[in-house]
Amino acid sequence: MSIDANQALIAQFSGFISSKQISKEEWETISMEFGVYDIAKNTDRFFRSWYFGDEDKANRTAKFLKSVHDEDKDLAIAIMNRVYQKVDGAAQDELDEYPMVQQIEEGVDEGSLTTPNIAYHSDPFINVSNSPESFYPGLISEINTCYQAEAYNATLVLSRKLLENALIETLRSRFAMEEGMHLFFNEDRKQFVQFGGLIDNFKEEIDHFKPLSDAVDMELINKLHEIRYQGNAGAHSIEKKVTKSDVDEYSEMIEETATVLFSLRRKSFDEDNVTPSSATDEAQSNNTELDKELFQTSDSEILSEYSTDVDDLFRFSNEGELYITDSEKYSLKQKIRIYFLAHQYGAETELVDSPTVTVNELIEEYNLDMATVWQIIGELDCLRDINRKDGEFEFDVQKLPEILPEITDT
């Protein structure tokens, strides 16, 4: 099967350049220099994605370059060459990941553009048969094109975008607009809720979706978080080369998750809208929030009160290494719960620098895979979400009085 060389070059160049530091102002200058400022300005969120460092800036760049290419192929290649020179070219490992970019290095023009050094995979990355019309078929096609052109970072980033948008529509279709809009849209900021927040809201309202599908469970939530995390890594990592085997591991997961979300969307349209649980919770919380603030015991007071019991659970070495007392008697879930508690207590007593624990720390500490860590985090009810996008959490000290007996009675 053949592959369009121009499309492959644009996809791979966009993936390559998205890891580079280019300002919005620099893009504006380049687009003016080549007389395509209007195209750039009219490409949805192109300038914005570079200004804010959005995770889909590779996709926005590809759309901009394709629009230029549709009008003038040589001009699109000239722009890519100009930007390539601006970032001082590519290192060998980057050329290995994006082989089509080598042709910019060699001074390609439209007439000589070929695909001899790209292995084209004829099989698509995902097959989703129940996606609604609108932009989804085009996005799925872009995902498969990136995969087939070996632009694996872009494959993950666009897959994340697919599920993020599918989740927005799933929430929007299930709940009455007035009562449910906060689940997917932040009216104060006039923007959609970020993917991590969408997943949390979906989890909170999961009972409203369970009657529509047997596939709605915590496993689905964990899959969404793992795909979101991998999509973030694909957007932000400039050190790790993402290989075909890396993305193949997530192909089935992404395909199944998208299929479930689109099915929920369709079934939700066939049902009457429901009132989200959070609407009732929010009304109740408005009445109690002031009382909580007035009468809540501080974290420091709680840790001080229970310090004797907490001290018996673990110790830190002089080098800051954590040792859990009688660790063999605890389950993996309990060990991780103690791990979070230890770092919160350690930060309070200045034994460690920070109370924050990351997903990557847990993977390394307990030799776990990503899916297992996210599953356990989803089951723990004693964590504060510090930065879910980057996998950062802390122990919620307010939960210590109820959690401690469960640990000490083990």
WOBEL-V980248 format. One record per run of one state. SS is the DSSP state (h for helix, s for strand, l for the rest). FROM is the first residue (numbers start at 1). LEN is the number of residues. If there is no record, write none. Layout:
SS&FROM&LEN + SS&FROM&LEN
This chain:
l&1&4 + h&5&13 + l&18&6 + h&24&10 + l&34&3 + h&37&6 + l&43&3 + h&46&7 + l&53&4 + h&57&15 + l&72&1 + h&73&14 + l&87&5 + h&92&6 + l&98&1 + h&99&7 + l&106&4 + h&110&3 + l&113&23 + h&136&13 + l&149&3 + h&152&23 + s&175&1 + l&176&1 + h&177&7 + l&184&1 + s&185&2 + l&187&4 + s&191&2 + l&193&2 + h&195&10 + l&205&2 + h&207&4 + l&211&7 + h&218&19 + l&237&7 + h&244&27 + l&271&3 + s&274&1 + l&275&2 + h&277&19 + l&296&3 + h&299&7 + l&306&1 + h&307&5 + l&312&2 + s&314&3 + l&317&5 + s&322&3 + l&325&2 + h&327&3 + l&330&2 + h&332&17 + l&349&8 + s&357&2 + h&359&8 + l&367&3 + h&370&10 + l&380&3 + s&383&5 + h&388&3 + l&391&1 + s&392&4 + l&396&1 + h&397&12 + l&409&2
